[in-house]
Amino acid sequence: MNTKVSLKQIERYPVYLNVLLSLRNSCINKVNSRLLADALGVSEEQVRKDLQIVSPHSSKPGCPRDVDTLINHLKEYLGYNQINKAILVGVGHLGSALLSFKGFDDYGLDIVAGFDIDPSITGESIEGKPIYSIFNLDNKIKELGVEVAIVTTPKDVTQEIVNKLINSGIKAIWNFVPIHLEHPDNIVVENMDLARSLAVFFHRINKK
């Protein structure tokens, strides 16, 4: 699809999906633009424009859409129907929480293993996911056949770990460490900056 999509639109699509999944769980089979617009705080026209990009079928104003069909279109567009296997490096408090989170399956992400330097946790498992030594990173990446990594390591070793991941064949990194990463242009890096998010959050609270 050649239609140009803004970052704001991409960020709205998972919210649409969550609303639709909630409707389906409530046994609601049809939805109109007004309900989705109210849920996201946007106009009905914006909803129609957003959904027109992900759905091959246009919708007339006032005509409800099928919830299951929209869910499938959104999952297909976002890549959630294709399972991406991933590893997690840095099994501290945050890493352990991410390994334990079962909701990633709904979004096409399957964390298959964790890696850490601490010998007291390597050889153990979290929610059935094995924890390996960081020193076996290269061999295990090849053995597991993964190209996606989640990084939750201490800041002072993160760049070194990222370099090892890239050299071992990782193509995409979801980074939870608040530092700038050096990486080749062909490597996809998504930074999840919790500190920045909190700063925006508290700024909004203070404005109230």
SULLIN-V658210 format. One record per residue. N is the residue number from 1. RES is the residue in one small letter. PHI is phi in degrees with one decimal (NA if undefined). BURIAL is b if it has 16 or more other ideal C-beta (glycine too) atoms within 10 Angstrom, else e. D_CENTER is the distance of its C-alpha to the mean C-alpha in Angstrom with 2 decimals. Layout:
# SULLIN-V658210
N RES PHI BURIAL D_CENTER
N RES PHI BURIAL D_CENTER
This chain:
# SULLIN-V658210
1 m NA e 21.43
2 n -94.9 e 22.97
3 t -61.7 e 22.32
4 k -72.9 e 20.99
5 v -119.4 e 17.87
6 s -80.9 e 17.34
7 l -62.4 e 14.31
8 k -62.0 e 15.28
9 q -64.5 e 15.21
10 i -57.2 e 11.71
11 e -69.0 e 10.71
12 r -78.6 b 13.07
13 y -58.9 b 12.00
14 p -64.1 e 9.37
15 v -69.9 e 12.30
16 y -54.4 b 14.73
17 l -61.5 b 13.05
18 n -61.7 e 13.19
19 v -63.4 b 16.76
20 l -66.5 b 17.72
21 l -63.0 e 16.60
22 s -64.7 e 18.63
23 l -63.8 b 21.50
24 r -63.4 e 21.55
25 n -64.6 e 21.70
26 s -93.4 e 24.62
27 c 63.6 e 26.27
28 i -98.5 e 26.10
29 n -99.3 e 26.22
30 k -127.4 e 26.71
31 v -144.9 b 25.20
32 n -111.0 e 26.57
33 s -64.9 b 25.32
34 r -61.6 e 26.92
35 l -61.6 b 24.92
36 l -66.9 b 21.56
37 a -62.7 b 23.01
38 d -65.1 e 24.13
39 a -67.8 b 20.82
40 l -100.3 e 19.03
41 g 72.2 e 22.13
42 v -125.3 b 22.70
43 s -80.2 e 25.65
44 e -62.6 b 26.24
45 e -62.5 e 26.83
46 q -65.1 b 23.38
47 v -60.0 b 21.90
48 r -63.1 b 24.14
49 k -64.8 e 23.22
50 d -61.9 b 19.46
51 l -73.6 b 19.98
52 q -63.5 e 22.64
53 i -70.4 e 20.22
54 v -93.0 b 18.11
55 s -110.1 b 21.17
56 p -73.3 e 24.24
57 h -110.0 e 26.44
58 s -76.7 e 27.53
59 s -125.8 b 28.40
60 k -82.0 e 31.54
61 p -54.3 e 31.61
62 g 90.8 e 32.40
63 c -94.2 e 31.38
64 p -70.2 e 28.72
65 r -107.6 b 25.93
66 d -77.0 e 25.13
67 v -63.0 b 22.09
68 d -61.1 e 21.32
69 t -64.1 e 21.73
70 l -64.2 b 19.36
71 i -59.6 b 16.64
72 n -64.7 b 17.25
73 h -63.2 b 17.36
74 l -66.9 b 14.04
75 k -63.4 b 12.31
76 e -65.5 e 14.36
77 y -65.1 b 13.68
78 l -81.3 b 9.87
79 g 83.5 e 10.33
80 y -75.4 b 9.36
81 n -75.9 e 13.01
82 q -102.8 e 12.83
83 i -76.0 e 11.79
84 n -104.9 b 10.49
85 k -75.8 e 12.23
86 a -140.8 b 11.30
87 i -114.5 b 13.48
88 l -121.8 b 13.30
89 v -114.7 b 16.10
90 g 106.8 b 17.73
91 v -93.9 b 18.28
92 g -89.8 e 19.52
93 h -63.2 e 18.87
94 l -67.7 b 15.23
95 g -60.5 b 14.61
96 s -63.1 b 16.57
97 a -64.5 e 14.71
98 l -66.8 b 11.32
99 l -64.1 b 13.44
100 s -82.7 e 15.04
101 f -71.4 e 12.22
102 k -93.8 e 12.76
103 g -78.0 e 10.34
104 f -63.7 b 7.58
105 d -58.3 e 10.29
106 d -68.3 e 10.09
107 y -116.1 e 6.84
108 g 77.8 e 8.35
109 l -118.9 b 7.38
110 d -123.8 e 10.70
111 i -79.5 b 11.54
112 v -95.9 b 15.19
113 a -165.5 b 16.80
114 g -118.4 b 17.10
115 f -133.6 b 19.49
116 d -154.4 b 21.75
117 i -91.1 b 25.18
118 d -77.1 e 26.65
119 p -65.5 e 29.06
120 s -75.0 e 29.22
121 i -114.9 b 25.76
122 t -68.9 b 25.62
123 g 93.9 e 26.88
124 e -90.5 e 25.43
125 s -145.6 e 22.42
126 i -126.7 b 19.85
127 e 51.8 e 19.24
128 g 80.0 e 20.84
129 k -101.3 b 18.70
130 p -68.7 e 21.21
131 i -109.1 b 21.35
132 y -106.2 b 23.04
133 s -71.4 e 24.94
134 i -61.4 b 23.44
135 f -73.5 e 26.68
136 n -102.2 e 25.74
137 l -56.7 b 22.50
138 d -60.9 e 23.86
139 n -64.2 e 25.52
140 k -70.6 b 22.74
141 i -60.4 b 20.16
142 k -66.9 e 22.78
143 e -65.3 e 23.65
144 l -80.2 e 20.17
145 g 67.5 e 19.46
146 v -103.2 b 15.95
147 e -126.7 b 14.69
148 v -121.1 b 11.32
149 a -132.5 b 11.67
150 i -108.7 b 10.21
151 v -115.8 b 13.05
152 t -134.1 b 14.53
153 t -88.4 b 18.13
154 p -60.3 e 21.06
155 k -58.9 e 21.36
156 d -70.4 e 24.62
157 v -117.2 e 23.35
158 t -63.5 b 19.87
159 q -61.8 b 21.23
160 e -62.7 e 23.38
161 i -64.7 b 20.60
162 v -61.6 b 18.50
163 n -60.2 e 21.75
164 k -65.0 b 22.25
165 l -61.8 b 18.85
166 i -64.4 b 19.53
167 n -65.9 e 23.09
168 s -92.9 b 22.03
169 g 108.9 e 20.13
170 i -70.6 b 16.48
171 k -107.6 e 15.24
172 a -142.7 b 11.72
173 i -130.3 b 10.87
174 w -101.2 b 8.14
175 n -102.0 b 10.98
176 f -101.5 b 11.69
177 v -98.1 b 15.37
178 p -76.9 e 17.12
179 i -139.0 e 19.00
180 h -80.1 e 19.32
181 l -100.9 b 18.66
182 e -87.2 e 21.13
183 h -160.6 b 19.92
184 p -63.9 e 21.26
185 d -63.1 e 20.34
186 n -84.7 e 19.13
187 i -99.7 e 16.30
188 v -85.0 e 12.86
189 v -126.2 b 11.84
190 e -116.4 e 9.18
191 n -93.5 e 10.84
192 m -101.2 e 9.71
193 d -91.5 e 13.34
194 l -66.2 e 14.21
195 a -65.4 e 17.83
196 r -65.1 e 17.47
197 s -63.2 e 15.62
198 l -64.5 e 18.46
199 a -60.4 e 21.03
200 v -64.6 e 20.09
201 f -59.6 e 20.03
202 f -68.8 e 23.46
203 h -61.2 e 24.84
204 r -66.5 e 24.23
205 i -63.4 e 25.86
206 n -66.0 e 28.80
207 k -67.3 e 29.35
208 k -71.4 e 29.89
